[in-house]
Amino acid sequence: MATKRKAWMVQPATKPTVSVSAVLKAEVETKATELIADFLKPKHVRPPRPDEQLNYVTDIGTKWYRHYFYFVANYACPSPNAISPTFEQKFARMEFVGDSKFALSYMRHTDDWFELFDGLSVDECMKAIRDDPWFIP
């Protein structure tokens, strides 16, 4: 009878969780609101066509959850077979990593976050979300 071999697995290093200061939260929210109002909404939020059957973006907003800051798109589902009339989808995530720096990730089609940048300032994150094609709602 063959003996069972032990399987060894490597765990990736986890980042320490750090709380975000109220001042930094306010700065991120202010700059994100400006980005949404000046660029994201005019580019991605359009009125629906009269015969629209596909989902379309109706609004873009933000949310804090612990040390994560999310950009969220709200979608309308005009189809009569839709499960729900609306839903929301996160499309960008800023993860606070300490020292006023963030790791920036986008939501893949597999519903997994993929980190593209690490150690960016708030301004660098906003520029990447504005200019990089990975961050489209």
C-alpha positions in Angstrom: 0.0 0.0 0.0 1.3 3.4 -1.0 1.8 6.0 1.7 0.3 9.4 1.4 2.6 12.3 0.7 2.2 15.6 2.4 1.4 18.5 0.1 3.2 21.7 0.7 1.6 25.0 -0.2 3.0 28.5 -0.2 0.8 31.2 1.2 1.3 34.7 -0.2 2.4 37.4 2.2 -0.5 39.5 3.5 -0.4 43.2 3.8 -0.9 44.6 7.3 -4.2 46.3 7.8 -3.8 49.9 8.6 -6.6 52.3 9.5 -7.1 55.4 7.3 -7.1 58.8 8.9 -10.1 61.1 8.6 -8.1 63.7 6.8 -6.9 61.2 4.1 -10.4 59.9 3.7 -11.7 63.4 3.1 -8.9 64.1 0.6 -9.7 60.9 -1.3 -13.4 61.5 -1.4 -13.0 65.1 -2.6 -10.6 64.1 -5.4 -12.8 61.1 -6.4 -15.9 63.3 -6.5 -14.1 65.8 -8.8 -12.9 63.0 -11.1 -16.4 61.5 -11.3 -18.1 64.8 -12.0 -15.5 66.1 -14.5 -14.6 63.0 -16.4 -16.3 59.7 -15.6 -20.0 60.7 -15.6 -19.8 62.8 -18.8 -17.9 60.0 -20.6 -19.8 56.9 -19.4 -23.3 58.0 -18.2 -25.5 58.4 -21.3 -29.3 58.5 -21.6 -30.8 55.2 -22.9 -32.0 54.8 -26.4 -35.8 54.2 -26.7 -35.4 50.6 -27.8 -32.6 49.8 -25.3 -32.5 46.1 -24.2 -28.9 45.9 -22.7 -27.7 47.1 -19.4 -26.4 50.7 -19.2 -24.7 52.9 -16.7 -27.0 55.3 -14.9 -24.7 56.7 -12.1 -21.2 56.4 -10.8 -20.3 56.8 -7.1 -17.8 55.8 -4.4 -17.8 53.8 -1.2 -15.5 53.2 1.7 -15.2 49.7 3.3 -12.6 49.4 6.0 -9.3 50.5 4.3 -10.7 50.0 0.8 -12.1 52.8 -1.4 -14.3 51.7 -4.3 -15.5 53.3 -7.4 -19.0 51.9 -8.1 -21.1 52.0 -11.3 -24.9 51.7 -11.1 -26.6 49.9 -14.0 -30.2 49.8 -15.2 -31.6 46.6 -16.7 -34.4 47.5 -19.1 -35.1 44.0 -20.4 -38.5 42.6 -19.3 -36.7 39.4 -18.3 -34.3 41.1 -15.9 -34.0 39.7 -12.5 -33.6 43.2 -11.0 -34.3 46.6 -12.5 -30.9 47.9 -11.3 -27.6 46.6 -9.9 -24.2 48.1 -8.9 -20.8 46.9 -9.9 -17.4 48.0 -8.4 -14.9 48.7 -11.1 -11.9 50.2 -9.3 -10.4 49.7 -5.8 -7.9 51.7 -3.9 -6.4 49.8 -1.0 -4.7 51.8 1.7 -1.2 50.4 2.3 0.2 53.0 4.7 2.1 56.3 4.5 -0.6 57.9 2.3 -0.1 55.3 -0.4 -2.6 53.0 -2.1 -2.6 49.8 -4.1 -4.9 50.2 -7.2 -6.8 47.3 -8.6 -9.5 46.7 -11.2 -12.3 44.2 -11.3 -11.7 41.4 -13.8 -14.5 39.7 -15.8 -14.1 36.7 -13.4 -15.2 38.9 -10.4 -11.7 38.9 -9.0 -9.6 42.0 -8.1 -6.4 42.3 -10.0 -3.8 44.7 -8.6 -2.1 46.8 -11.2 -0.2 49.4 -9.1 1.2 49.4 -5.6 2.3 52.4 -3.6 0.6 55.2 -5.5 -0.4 58.6 -4.1 -4.0 59.8 -4.3 -3.2 61.9 -7.3 -1.5 59.1 -9.1 -4.5 56.8 -8.4 -6.9 59.4 -9.8 -4.7 59.9 -12.9 -4.6 56.1 -13.5 -8.3 55.7 -13.1 -8.9 58.5 -15.6 -6.3 57.5 -18.2 -5.9 53.7 -17.9 -8.3 51.6 -20.0 -8.6 48.9 -17.2 -10.8 51.2 -15.1 -13.9 51.5 -17.4 -17.2 51.0 -15.7 
